Amino acid sequence: GTVSLVTALAAGAILAMVVDTMIPEAVEVTHLMTGLVTSAGFLVSLAVSHAGG
């Protein structure tokens, strides 16, 4: 419900902040692609984590 939505938004904001802080050169050059690749990488790691047990 609402708690899940708020938690998901907070997690997305934290992920965006970490990418913007830790990888500033990539964000400066290709801003949109950095977000997409980071999100894709996160989803792949989540899928692998769930597939492994």
Chimera marker file (.cmm) of the C-alpha trace (Angstrom):
<marker_set name="trace">
<marker id="1" x="0.000" y="0.000" z="0.000" r="1" g="1" b="0" radius="0.5"/>
<marker id="2" x="1.084" y="3.487" z="0.884" r="1" g="1" b="0" radius="0.5"/>
<marker id="3" x="4.059" y="2.407" z="2.979" r="1" g="1" b="0" radius="0.5"/>
<marker id="4" x="5.442" y="0.367" z="0.084" r="1" g="1" b="0" radius="0.5"/>
<marker id="5" x="5.097" y="3.319" z="-2.281" r="1" g="1" b="0" radius="0.5"/>
<marker id="6" x="6.852" y="5.705" z="0.104" r="1" g="1" b="0" radius="0.5"/>
<marker id="7" x="9.624" y="3.178" z="0.732" r="1" g="1" b="0" radius="0.5"/>
<marker id="8" x="10.132" y="2.636" z="-3.006" r="1" g="1" b="0" radius="0.5"/>
<marker id="9" x="10.326" y="6.384" z="-3.629" r="1" g="1" b="0" radius="0.5"/>
<marker id="10" x="12.818" y="6.808" z="-0.798" r="1" g="1" b="0" radius="0.5"/>
<marker id="11" x="14.958" y="3.952" z="-2.115" r="1" g="1" b="0" radius="0.5"/>
<marker id="12" x="14.956" y="5.480" z="-5.590" r="1" g="1" b="0" radius="0.5"/>
<marker id="13" x="15.961" y="8.854" z="-4.200" r="1" g="1" b="0" radius="0.5"/>
<marker id="14" x="18.811" y="7.305" z="-2.224" r="1" g="1" b="0" radius="0.5"/>
<marker id="15" x="20.023" y="5.372" z="-5.282" r="1" g="1" b="0" radius="0.5"/>
<marker id="16" x="19.951" y="8.537" z="-7.400" r="1" g="1" b="0" radius="0.5"/>
<marker id="17" x="21.830" y="10.487" z="-4.722" r="1" g="1" b="0" radius="0.5"/>
<marker id="18" x="24.522" y="7.808" z="-4.441" r="1" g="1" b="0" radius="0.5"/>
<marker id="19" x="25.035" y="7.708" z="-8.212" r="1" g="1" b="0" radius="0.5"/>
<marker id="20" x="25.168" y="11.500" z="-8.441" r="1" g="1" b="0" radius="0.5"/>
<marker id="21" x="27.688" y="11.682" z="-5.591" r="1" g="1" b="0" radius="0.5"/>
<marker id="22" x="29.869" y="8.674" z="-6.358" r="1" g="1" b="0" radius="0.5"/>
<marker id="23" x="29.989" y="8.916" z="-10.152" r="1" g="1" b="0" radius="0.5"/>
<marker id="24" x="29.879" y="12.654" z="-10.981" r="1" g="1" b="0" radius="0.5"/>
<marker id="25" x="31.881" y="12.346" z="-14.211" r="1" g="1" b="0" radius="0.5"/>
<marker id="26" x="29.407" y="9.880" z="-15.697" r="1" g="1" b="0" radius="0.5"/>
<marker id="27" x="26.457" y="12.044" z="-14.684" r="1" g="1" b="0" radius="0.5"/>
<marker id="28" x="28.020" y="15.119" z="-16.313" r="1" g="1" b="0" radius="0.5"/>
<marker id="29" x="28.612" y="13.407" z="-19.667" r="1" g="1" b="0" radius="0.5"/>
<marker id="30" x="25.534" y="11.206" z="-20.131" r="1" g="1" b="0" radius="0.5"/>
<marker id="31" x="22.965" y="12.166" z="-17.536" r="1" g="1" b="0" radius="0.5"/>
<marker id="32" x="20.019" y="10.105" z="-18.829" r="1" g="1" b="0" radius="0.5"/>
<marker id="33" x="22.009" y="6.989" z="-19.677" r="1" g="1" b="0" radius="0.5"/>
<marker id="34" x="23.672" y="6.975" z="-16.258" r="1" g="1" b="0" radius="0.5"/>
<marker id="35" x="20.307" y="6.698" z="-14.548" r="1" g="1" b="0" radius="0.5"/>
<marker id="36" x="19.054" y="4.010" z="-16.907" r="1" g="1" b="0" radius="0.5"/>
<marker id="37" x="22.196" y="1.899" z="-16.624" r="1" g="1" b="0" radius="0.5"/>
<marker id="38" x="22.235" y="2.250" z="-12.836" r="1" g="1" b="0" radius="0.5"/>
<marker id="39" x="18.587" y="1.215" z="-12.623" r="1" g="1" b="0" radius="0.5"/>
<marker id="40" x="19.185" y="-1.738" z="-14.941" r="1" g="1" b="0" radius="0.5"/>
<marker id="41" x="22.179" y="-2.830" z="-12.889" r="1" g="1" b="0" radius="0.5"/>
<marker id="42" x="20.162" y="-2.616" z="-9.696" r="1" g="1" b="0" radius="0.5"/>
<marker id="43" x="17.343" y="-4.682" z="-11.208" r="1" g="1" b="0" radius="0.5"/>
<marker id="44" x="19.798" y="-7.330" z="-12.433" r="1" g="1" b="0" radius="0.5"/>
<marker id="45" x="21.431" y="-7.566" z="-9.008" r="1" g="1" b="0" radius="0.5"/>
<marker id="46" x="17.987" y="-7.844" z="-7.403" r="1" g="1" b="0" radius="0.5"/>
<marker id="47" x="16.977" y="-10.617" z="-9.818" r="1" g="1" b="0" radius="0.5"/>
<marker id="48" x="20.209" y="-12.536" z="-9.219" r="1" g="1" b="0" radius="0.5"/>
<marker id="49" x="19.774" y="-12.145" z="-5.474" r="1" g="1" b="0" radius="0.5"/>
<marker id="50" x="16.243" y="-13.531" z="-5.574" r="1" g="1" b="0" radius="0.5"/>
<marker id="51" x="17.167" y="-16.344" z="-7.971" r="1" g="1" b="0" radius="0.5"/>
<marker id="52" x="19.963" y="-17.464" z="-5.676" r="1" g="1" b="0" radius="0.5"/>
<marker id="53" x="17.745" y="-17.970" z="-2.692" r="1" g="1" b="0" radius="0.5"/>
<link id1="1" id2="2" r="1" g="1" b="0" radius="0.2"/>
<link id1="2" id2="3" r="1" g="1" b="0" radius="0.2"/>
<link id1="3" id2="4" r="1" g="1" b="0" radius="0.2"/>
<link id1="4" id2="5" r="1" g="1" b="0" radius="0.2"/>
<link id1="5" id2="6" r="1" g="1" b="0" radius="0.2"/>
<link id1="6" id2="7" r="1" g="1" b="0" radius="0.2"/>
<link id1="7" id2="8" r="1" g="1" b="0" radius="0.2"/>
<link id1="8" id2="9" r="1" g="1" b="0" radius="0.2"/>
<link id1="9" id2="10" r="1" g="1" b="0" radius="0.2"/>
<link id1="10" id2="11" r="1" g="1" b="0" radius="0.2"/>
<link id1="11" id2="12" r="1" g="1" b="0" radius="0.2"/>
<link id1="12" id2="13" r="1" g="1" b="0" radius="0.2"/>
<link id1="13" id2="14" r="1" g="1" b="0" radius="0.2"/>
<link id1="14" id2="15" r="1" g="1" b="0" radius="0.2"/>
<link id1="15" id2="16" r="1" g="1" b="0" radius="0.2"/>
<link id1="16" id2="17" r="1" g="1" b="0" radius="0.2"/>
<link id1="17" id2="18" r="1" g="1" b="0" radius="0.2"/>
<link id1="18" id2="19" r="1" g="1" b="0" radius="0.2"/>
<link id1="19" id2="20" r="1" g="1" b="0" radius="0.2"/>
<link id1="20" id2="21" r="1" g="1" b="0" radius="0.2"/>
<link id1="21" id2="22" r="1" g="1" b="0" radius="0.2"/>
<link id1="22" id2="23" r="1" g="1" b="0" radius="0.2"/>
<link id1="23" id2="24" r="1" g="1" b="0" radius="0.2"/>
<link id1="24" id2="25" r="1" g="1" b="0" radius="0.2"/>
<link id1="25" id2="26" r="1" g="1" b="0" radius="0.2"/>
<link id1="26" id2="27" r="1" g="1" b="0" radius="0.2"/>
<link id1="27" id2="28" r="1" g="1" b="0" radius="0.2"/>
<link id1="28" id2="29" r="1" g="1" b="0" radius="0.2"/>
<link id1="29" id2="30" r="1" g="1" b="0" radius="0.2"/>
<link id1="30" id2="31" r="1" g="1" b="0" radius="0.2"/>
<link id1="31" id2="32" r="1" g="1" b="0" radius="0.2"/>
<link id1="32" id2="33" r="1" g="1" b="0" radius="0.2"/>
<link id1="33" id2="34" r="1" g="1" b="0" radius="0.2"/>
<link id1="34" id2="35" r="1" g="1" b="0" radius="0.2"/>
<link id1="35" id2="36" r="1" g="1" b="0" radius="0.2"/>
<link id1="36" id2="37" r="1" g="1" b="0" radius="0.2"/>
<link id1="37" id2="38" r="1" g="1" b="0" radius="0.2"/>
<link id1="38" id2="39" r="1" g="1" b="0" radius="0.2"/>
<link id1="39" id2="40" r="1" g="1" b="0" radius="0.2"/>
<link id1="40" id2="41" r="1" g="1" b="0" radius="0.2"/>
<link id1="41" id2="42" r="1" g="1" b="0" radius="0.2"/>
<link id1="42" id2="43" r="1" g="1" b="0" radius="0.2"/>
<link id1="43" id2="44" r="1" g="1" b="0" radius="0.2"/>
<link id1="44" id2="45" r="1" g="1" b="0" radius="0.2"/>
<link id1="45" id2="46" r="1" g="1" b="0" radius="0.2"/>
<link id1="46" id2="47" r="1" g="1" b="0" radius="0.2"/>
<link id1="47" id2="48" r="1" g="1" b="0" radius="0.2"/>
<link id1="48" id2="49" r="1" g="1" b="0" radius="0.2"/>
<link id1="49" id2="50" r="1" g="1" b="0" radius="0.2"/>
<link id1="50" id2="51" r="1" g="1" b="0" radius="0.2"/>
<link id1="51" id2="52" r="1" g="1" b="0" radius="0.2"/>
<link id1="52" id2="53" r="1" g="1" b="0" radius="0.2"/>
</marker_set>
